[in-house]
Amino acid sequence: MREKINNSTLFNKMGQNRNTIFLVMCLMVHVGYFSVFFIIDAIPLAIINAISSVFYILFLLFSKDREKSEKATVSAYFEIIIFSTLCELFTRNTFGFIYFVIGMVPVIFYLSPSFGNKRFLFQAIGVFSALMIHHTKLLIPDSFFLSLYEELLPYSRIFNFVNLLITLFTILYTSLFYELELDAIKNKLDYSSTHDPLTGLYNRRFLYDAIAKGKESQISIILLDIDNFKKINDKFGHDKGDEILIQLSSCIQEEKEYSFHPVRWGGEEFIIYYKDLDIDSAYECARHLCQLISEKIILPDNTPVTVTAGLAYGKRTEFDSVLKKADEYLYMGKNCGKNCIVWHQNENEFKF
């Protein structure tokens, strides 16, 4: 499990730096091709790759944040078009440099999201450039660098294959990052739809979905309300009120013994929904939680935060009725001194 989390973190980190990774890859390709063309004495092509390498070094130095890295990537996109056009002129469309332009048409859309609809223009330019490059052979005079072309011709199949591999790899790795980004967005939306943004506890929607899908026959509910919460907000400020809500949520989540769903029901009200837990055990949990809250959450005037709780038990299929009963008990406790737990065992003490 830990290895899976580490891998996920690594891929997310790579996805966040996808533009920089792309620029580094392009630099490596140009440096590699500079070396190869220099060795086989194809000096014009070696010079083109040397110039391109310098450009990518500048791109990397310039791209210090996400916005600048996108601008550098767009600049690199047009560099690839120019580079591929020049290389295809020298090799007369036999080395497959056109693959770079074709591959970049879909890739640029993913690598430059902040450019919005301009990305469609970039793609149109890429498509037009690919079509023009494809027809450059018809425009090249037979005498154009003829000796260089004849010397390079035996290597054409190898370069074609390598350029195709580079292009396919670029498309595949950007597709992988795109999928990971979609998963991250989906997970974030799923979390937001089922969790309270302040406390991180579940919300009402999650609880009702869990009840609908649940298999437990009997449930116990603790309905919890912070005592004098409005006065706390008025006296110490809403920031302190939010802090107390967060601290109380942490106290609720410390319960490890039984299976339950902690829910922020609304405002300063919380529900602890226990699955298949008898009422006596639920009462012990409520008693321990109330004590824990008063011990751990202390106001600036050194007074403890207290809560009132209503505890009810019943069938999962009758959740609303069980909740209503818990709410009645909570109301009794609020009107009879607060800082207490009301349930069927002591409800007569709170009736008036």
CORDA-V981916 format. One record per residue. N is the residue number from 1. BURIAL is 1 if it has 9 or more other ideal C-beta (glycine too) atoms within 8 Angstrom, else 0. Layout:
BEGIN
N & BURIAL
N & BURIAL
END
This chain:
BEGIN
1 & 0
2 & 0
3 & 0
4 & 0
5 & 0
6 & 0
7 & 0
8 & 0
9 & 0
10 & 0
11 & 1
12 & 1
13 & 0
14 & 1
15 & 1
16 & 0
17 & 1
18 & 1
19 & 1
20 & 1
21 & 1
22 & 1
23 & 1
24 & 1
25 & 1
26 & 1
27 & 1
28 & 0
29 & 1
30 & 1
31 & 1
32 & 0
33 & 1
34 & 1
35 & 0
36 & 0
37 & 1
38 & 1
39 & 0
40 & 1
41 & 0
42 & 1
43 & 0
44 & 1
45 & 1
46 & 1
47 & 0
48 & 1
49 & 1
50 & 1
51 & 0
52 & 1
53 & 1
54 & 0
55 & 1
56 & 1
57 & 1
58 & 0
59 & 1
60 & 1
61 & 0
62 & 1
63 & 1
64 & 0
65 & 0
66 & 0
67 & 0
68 & 1
69 & 1
70 & 1
71 & 1
72 & 1
73 & 1
74 & 1
75 & 1
76 & 1
77 & 1
78 & 1
79 & 1
80 & 1
81 & 1
82 & 0
83 & 1
84 & 1
85 & 1
86 & 1
87 & 1
88 & 1
89 & 1
90 & 1
91 & 1
92 & 1
93 & 1
94 & 0
95 & 1
96 & 1
97 & 1
98 & 1
99 & 1
100 & 1
101 & 1
102 & 1
103 & 1
104 & 1
105 & 1
106 & 1
107 & 1
108 & 1
109 & 1
110 & 1
111 & 1
112 & 1
113 & 0
114 & 0
115 & 1
116 & 0
117 & 0
118 & 0
119 & 1
120 & 0
121 & 0
122 & 1
123 & 1
124 & 0
125 & 1
126 & 1
127 & 1
128 & 0
129 & 1
130 & 1
131 & 0
132 & 1
133 & 1
134 & 0
135 & 0
136 & 1
137 & 0
138 & 0
139 & 0
140 & 1
141 & 0
142 & 0
143 & 0
144 & 0
145 & 0
146 & 0
147 & 0
148 & 1
149 & 1
150 & 0
151 & 1
152 & 1
153 & 0
154 & 0
155 & 1
156 & 1
157 & 0
158 & 0
159 & 1
160 & 1
161 & 1
162 & 0
163 & 1
164 & 1
165 & 0
166 & 1
167 & 1
168 & 1
169 & 0
170 & 1
171 & 1
172 & 0
173 & 0
174 & 1
175 & 0
176 & 1
177 & 1
178 & 1
179 & 0
180 & 1
181 & 1
182 & 0
183 & 0
184 & 1
185 & 0
186 & 0
187 & 0
188 & 0
189 & 0
190 & 0
191 & 0
192 & 0
193 & 0
194 & 1
195 & 1
196 & 1
197 & 0
198 & 0
199 & 1
200 & 0
201 & 1
202 & 1
203 & 1
204 & 0
205 & 0
206 & 1
207 & 1
208 & 0
209 & 1
210 & 1
211 & 1
212 & 0
213 & 0
214 & 0
215 & 0
216 & 0
217 & 0
218 & 1
219 & 1
220 & 1
221 & 1
222 & 1
223 & 1
224 & 1
225 & 1
226 & 1
227 & 1
228 & 0
229 & 1
230 & 0
231 & 0
232 & 1
233 & 1
234 & 0
235 & 0
236 & 0
237 & 0
238 & 0
239 & 0
240 & 1
241 & 1
242 & 1
243 & 0
244 & 1
245 & 1
246 & 1
247 & 1
248 & 1
249 & 1
250 & 0
251 & 1
252 & 1
253 & 0
254 & 0
255 & 1
256 & 0
257 & 0
258 & 0
259 & 0
260 & 1
261 & 1
262 & 1
263 & 1
264 & 1
265 & 1
266 & 0
267 & 0
268 & 0
269 & 1
270 & 1
271 & 1
272 & 1
273 & 1
274 & 1
275 & 1
276 & 0
277 & 1
278 & 0
279 & 1
280 & 0
281 & 1
282 & 1
283 & 1
284 & 0
285 & 1
286 & 1
287 & 1
288 & 0
289 & 1
290 & 1
291 & 0
292 & 1
293 & 1
294 & 1
295 & 0
296 & 0
297 & 1
298 & 0
299 & 1
300 & 0
301 & 0
302 & 0
303 & 0
304 & 1
305 & 1
306 & 1
307 & 1
308 & 1
309 & 1
310 & 1
311 & 1
312 & 1
313 & 1
314 & 1
315 & 0
316 & 1
317 & 0
318 & 0
319 & 1
320 & 0
321 & 0
322 & 1
323 & 1
324 & 0
325 & 1
326 & 1
327 & 1
328 & 1
329 & 1
330 & 1
331 & 1
332 & 1
333 & 1
334 & 1
335 & 0
336 & 1
337 & 0
338 & 1
339 & 1
340 & 1
341 & 1
342 & 1
343 & 1
344 & 0
345 & 0
346 & 1
347 & 1
348 & 0
349 & 0
350 & 1
351 & 0
352 & 0
END
